[in-house]
């Protein structure tokens, strides 16, 4: 009984801290920044409670679908974490170690790194061919992010108008789609 109670308390602790941090980020970064929903404290408390309940229900309902996920939970968790850890670490590396990096290069570095991570993580699902180990997701996403982000940072986008930025974005996105299509077709 004590072991089961300890497992439940650990699960509830993880769930509550995850839901609380998600609600805090959502209310601070999105609702508080873009709306006037927090002018009144009573509205703030009510909205926060609704968000906690909604996110908690989504998490619990999503956990009921875990039996449908193929493979072992360790590999699936590492695949999912790898999708975000590699590009996020790439952002930090670009900010700290690449002095000529720009916001445009960092954004497209994230897009290229996230795409590389997704291709490696789900190569077997996407193509039907044997995939790589999940341990390659983070290093490959990091390298792709740094290379692509550095190259796209060399593009002259600072202090340019929106049409120039849109044209470069179309080129970067088109190149990304083309690279994905070529890698899947092989």
C-alpha positions in Angstrom: 0.0 0.0 0.0 2.8 2.4 0.8 4.6 1.8 -2.4 1.4 2.4 -4.4 0.7 5.6 -2.4 4.3 6.7 -3.1 3.9 6.1 -6.8 0.6 8.0 -6.9 2.1 10.9 -5.0 5.0 11.1 -7.4 2.7 11.0 -10.4 0.4 13.7 -8.9 3.4 15.9 -8.1 4.7 15.7 -11.6 1.2 16.3 -13.1 0.5 19.3 -10.9 3.8 20.9 -11.4 3.6 20.4 -15.2 0.0 21.8 -15.4 0.8 24.7 -13.1 3.9 25.7 -15.2 2.0 25.3 -18.4 -0.8 27.5 -17.2 1.7 30.1 -15.8 3.4 30.3 -19.2 0.1 30.5 -21.1 -1.4 33.2 -18.9 1.8 35.3 -18.7 3.1 35.0 -22.2 -0.1 34.9 -24.2 -3.3 36.0 -22.3 -1.6 38.7 -20.2 0.4 40.1 -23.1 -2.3 40.1 -25.8 -5.6 40.7 -23.9 -6.9 42.7 -21.0 -8.4 39.6 -19.3 -6.3 40.2 -16.2 -7.5 43.7 -15.3 -9.7 42.2 -12.6 -8.3 39.8 -10.0 -11.6 37.8 -9.9 -11.4 37.3 -13.7 -7.8 36.3 -13.4 -8.5 33.6 -10.8 -11.5 32.3 -12.7 -9.6 32.1 -16.0 -6.7 30.4 -14.3 -8.9 27.8 -12.7 -10.6 27.1 -16.0 -7.2 26.7 -17.7 -5.9 24.4 -15.0 -9.0 22.2 -15.3 -8.9 22.2 -19.1 -5.2 21.4 -19.4 -5.4 18.8 -16.6 -8.3 17.0 -18.4 -6.4 17.0 -21.7 -3.3 15.5 -20.1 -5.3 12.8 -18.3 -7.3 12.0 -21.4 -4.1 11.9 -23.5 -2.5 9.5 -21.0 -5.4 7.1 -21.6 -4.1 6.8 -25.2 -0.6 5.7 -24.2 -1.4 2.1 -24.8 -1.9 2.9 -28.4 1.6 4.2 -28.8 3.9 1.5 -30.4 7.3 0.8 -28.9 8.6 1.1 -25.4 7.9 4.2 -23.3 11.6 5.1 -22.9 12.2 5.3 -26.7 8.9 7.2 -27.3 9.7 9.7 -24.5 13.3 10.3 -25.8 12.0 10.8 -29.4 9.5 13.4 -28.2 12.0 15.2 -26.0 14.6 15.1 -28.7 12.3 16.9 -31.1 12.6 20.0 -28.9 15.8 19.7 -26.9 18.1 19.8 -30.0 16.6 22.9 -31.6 16.3 24.6 -28.2 20.0 23.9 -27.4 20.8 25.2 -30.9 19.1 28.5 -30.1 21.3 28.8 -27.0 24.5 27.9 -28.9 23.7 30.4 -31.6 23.1 33.2 -29.1 26.2 32.4 -27.1 28.8 31.3 -29.7 27.8 32.7 -33.1 28.3 36.5 -33.1 26.8 37.1 -36.5 23.6 35.2 -35.8 20.3 37.0 -36.6 16.7 36.4 -35.6 16.0 35.3 -39.1 18.8 32.7 -39.1 17.9 31.5 -35.6 14.2 31.0 -36.6 15.1 29.1 -39.8 17.7 27.1 -37.9 15.0 26.0 -35.5 12.8 25.0 -38.4 15.6 23.0 -40.1 16.7 21.4 -36.8 13.1 20.5 -35.9 12.6 19.0 -39.3 15.8 17.0 -39.1 14.8 15.7 -35.6 11.3 14.7 -36.8 12.8 12.9 -39.8 15.2 11.0 -37.7 12.7 10.2 -35.0 9.9 9.0 -37.3 11.8 7.9 -40.3 10.4 4.4 -40.1 6.8 5.7 -39.8 7.3 8.3 -42.6 9.1 6.0 -45.2 8.4 2.5 -44.0 12.1 1.8 -44.0 14.3 1.0 -40.9 15.0 4.1 -38.8 17.9 5.4 -37.0 18.4 5.1 -33.2 16.6 7.8 -31.2 20.0 8.7 -29.7 20.9 10.5 -33.0 18.0 12.9 -32.8 19.5 15.6 -30.5 23.0 15.7 -32.0 21.7 15.7 -35.6 19.1 18.4 -34.9 21.8 20.5 -33.1 24.3 20.3 -36.0 21.6 20.9 -38.6 20.3 23.9 -36.6 23.7 25.4 -36.2 24.7 25.0 -39.8 21.4 26.2 -41.3 21.0 29.0 -38.7 24.5 30.2 -39.5 24.0 30.1 -43.2 20.6 31.9 -43.0 22.1 34.5 -40.7 24.4 35.5 -43.5 21.3 36.6 -45.6 20.9 40.4 -45.5 17.6 40.7 -43.6 18.4 43.3 -41.0 16.6 46.6 -41.4 14.9 45.3 -44.5 11.2 45.7 -45.3 8.5 43.0 -44.9 8.5 42.1 -48.6 12.2 41.3 -48.6 11.8 39.2 -45.4 8.8 37.4 -46.9 10.8 36.6 -50.0 13.7 35.2 -48.1 11.3 33.2 -45.9 9.7 31.7 -48.9 13.1 30.7 -50.2 14.1 29.2 -46.9 10.8 27.3 -46.5 10.9 26.1 -50.1 14.4 24.9 -49.7 13.4 23.0 -46.6 10.4 21.4 -48.3 12.6 20.4 -51.2 15.3 18.9 -49.0 12.6 16.9 -47.1 11.1 15.6 -50.3 14.5 14.6 -51.7 15.4 12.8 -48.5 12.1 10.9 -48.3 12.2 10.0 -52.0 15.5 8.2 -51.8 
